[in-house]
Amino acid sequence: MKKYLPFLLLLALFCLPPAALAQDLRVDFYDVGKADAMLITTPDGARILIDTGTNKAGKMLCERFKQEGITTIDLMLITHFDKDHVGGADKILEEFSVSQVVIPDYSKESKQLDQFTKALEESPDTTVTKLPAKQSLSFTYGSTSLLLSAAQETFYGADEENDFSIAARLTYGDTRFLFTGDAEDARQKELLAEGDLACDVLKVPYHGRLVETSEDFLRACSPKIAFIPDSEEEPSHPYITELLKNLGTDVHSAQDGDLTVLSDGKAVRIG
């Protein structure tokens, strides 16, 4: 019997359903208040950081990543240059090896962006890619794919920088995640026109604030799980939560703490 044991074990392995063999994709949505910071860890170990919160959040992320033994970031996406998205990016660049950074192609004057730009200049091994208007960029990490799409316009009016947000669509097997930065009305209309918004997990745009297209946008997404990066001081609009719940969505707020979502390629679940 012993001589057949390796064969029987091998046979049993191949007879397992595909889902049993699949490793999980992990997405951590961090509680950094009314700010965005999310880390994707693919089944083959690639790490994608989407936004870095404020300066204070950047310090927190550095401490946490070190505790978890993270030393490298394969891709860092800064969706747009508001301080609650780019504020911690310089700290990440100073403390970790970042292979590539993707940023939108527009200009802004701010202390946080200046600090980020300086940190990039001091990181010669980091590849920086500006994503111009109307352009897209795709990445593949094993069985995981990431599609980034830039805003369609180069001007949305004064103080309308949120609409420059790069959108990110993450696909693993049959499951899909959508990250929307701070897309307001104009940007949400663009994404609706692009289509292909249906997702299992949604990072709710603009910290859950209500805009004209919110209902159409959220219905097009119809996520199973949603994360709203708001705070007690600046909570999301209650209608956003109500609408999502009416769509059957499991809604989570940064006020409730961090959220980890796992995907086995067939379905998503809270980790």
N, C-alpha and C positions, 0 to 999 in steps of 0.2 A: 504493500500500500504506500510505503514511504516514497518509493521511486516515482509514483504517479502524483505525489502531492504538489510539486511545482507546476505540473501540467494542469491539475485541477484548479489551483489558485489562479493561474493565467486565464483559464477558461472562464472562471467566475468573474474575473475583472472585466473581460470583454463582453460579458453578458449583462453587466450593469447598464441601466438606462443612462443616456448622455448627461442628464441633469446631475446624476450622482458623481460624475467625473469632473464636472465643471467647477472651477474655482470662482469665488465671488469677486465681483467688482464692488468697491467700497467708495462711498461719497460721504465725507464729513462736512456738515454745515455747522460752522462755528458760531457760537453766541458771542458776537462782538458788538452788541447793541444795534443801533440803526446804522449798520455798515455791513459790507459783504466780505466774506472770506470763506472759501470752500476748497477742500482738498480731495481730489479724485485719486484713488489708488487702483490701478488696473490689475487684472489677474496675473499678468506677467511682471508686476512690480513697478511699472512706470508711475510717476507722480506728477499730477497736473494741478497747479494752484490757480484758482480763479479769484482774483482780487485779494487784497491784503488788509482790508479794514483801515482804521486810523493808525497814527503813529503808535499809540498805546497798544492797539491790537497787534501791530507788528512785533512788538516786544513779547507779547503773550504767545504769539504763534512760534517765535523762535525758541522760547523756553519749552513749549510743548513738543515741538519737533525734535529737539535735542533729547528730551525725556523718552521719546518714542524711537530713538536711534536713527532718525532721518538725517541724512547728510547731503542728499542731492535732490533737486527738483528738475524734472525733465522739461517741463514747460510751465511758464508763469504767464497767464493772461491777465492783463489789466483792461477791463472792459471800457473804462473811461477815466478821466483824470480828477474827478472829485476826491476830496481828501479822505472820505470814508471808503474809498476803493483803492487808492494808490498810496495812502498815508504810511502803510507799513512796508511798502515794497523795498525801500532802501535798506531796512533792517534785514530783510530776507536775503538780499544780494550780498550784504556784508557778512552774514553768518553761514550761508550755504552756497554750494556749487549749483548754479542755475544754468542749464544748458541753453535754453532759448526763452526769449521774452517776446510776446506779441502785444502790440499796442495799437490803438486807433490813430489815424493820421489827421490830427488837428492840433492847434496850439492853444496854450492856456498859460496864464501867469499865476503861479502860486508857490508858496514855500515848499509844500509837499512834492510838487512836481519837480522843482529845482533839486531837492534832495534825491529824488529818484533818478533824475538825469545824471547827477554827479556820481551816484552809486553805479550806474550803468557804465559811465566813462572809466570807472575804476575796476570794472569787471571785463577785461579784454577777452576772456574765454566764453562769454555769454553772447550768443547770436541774438540780435535785435531785429525784429520784423515789424514794420509799420504796415497796417492793413488799410489801403486806400478805400475811399467810398466806392460802393457797388461791387467790391471784390470779396471773394471768399477764399478760405484756406483750409485744407483738410490734413489731418494727421491720422496715422494708424499705429496702434500699439497692440501687437498681437491680434486678438479677436475683438479689440475695442477700437471704435472710430470716433473721431472728433471733427466736427465741421464748424468753422467759424465764419460768420458773415458780418460784413461791415455795414454801417448805415448807408443809406442811398444818397444822401445830400451832403454838401459841404458847409451849409449854413442853415440853421433852424431858427434864427432870431437871437436877440440878446439874452444871455442867461439861460439858454436852452441846451446846454452841453450834455444833459442826460440822454438826449436823442442821438448822440454819437456812439452810444453803447454798442459794443460788439456782442452779438448773440452767439451762444455756443450750444450746439446740439451733440449730445453724447449718445452713442449707440453701443449696446453690448447684447448680442443675440437678438432676442425679440423685445428687449427693454430699451426705453429711451428717456433721457434726461434733457431738460431745457433750462438754460441759464440765460437771463435776460438783462443783466445789469440794471440800469435805472430807466429803461425804456419808458418814455411817456407817450402821450397820445400819437404824435407824428411817427415815432419809431414803432409803436405797436401796430399802427396802420400799415407800415411797410412790411412788418413780419406777417400780418394777416394776408397781405397781397402775395407774399412769397409762398404762403401755405405751408403744409408739412409741419404743423405745430403740435399735433397730437403727441402726448408724452405720458409716461408713467409717473415721472417726478418733475415738478416745476419749482424753480426758484422764482418766487413771485416778483415781478418787476416793481421798481420804484418804491420799495419798502411797504408795499401794500396800500399805497395811496390810490385814491379813486380818480380816474380820468375818463374822458368821454368814451373811449373804446374798451374800457376794462371788461365789460360784460361780454362783448363779442370775442375779445382776446381769450379770456379765461374759458369760455365755452369751446373755443377752437382747441385749446390745450386739453381740457377735461382730464387733469391728472389724477392719479390714484393717491399720491402724496404731494403735499405742497409745503414749502418752507418760506416763512415771511420774516425777513431780517429787520424787525422793528424794535422798539424799546418801550419801556413803561412811560418814559417822558414823551416819546413820539410814536404812539401806537398806530397800527394800520387802521384803515377805514373799516368799520364793522360790516359794511355791505360786502366788502371783498371776502371776508371770512364766511359770511352768510351764503354768498353765491357759491363759493367753493364747496361748502358743506352740502348745499342743495344739489351739487353735481356729483356727490358721493365721494368727495375728496377728504382724506385724512389730513387735517390742517395743523401745522406746527408753527409756533412763533419763537423767535429768538428769546422772548421773555420766558420761555419754558426751558431754556438752556440749549446745549448742543444737540444736533440730530445726526444720527448715522443711518444711512440707507444702504442696504446691500442688494445686489442683483446676482442671481445665478444664471442669467441669460434667458430665463423663462418668465420670471416674476420678480417683483421687488418686495422688500420687507424691511421693517425697522430693525436695526441692529442693536 
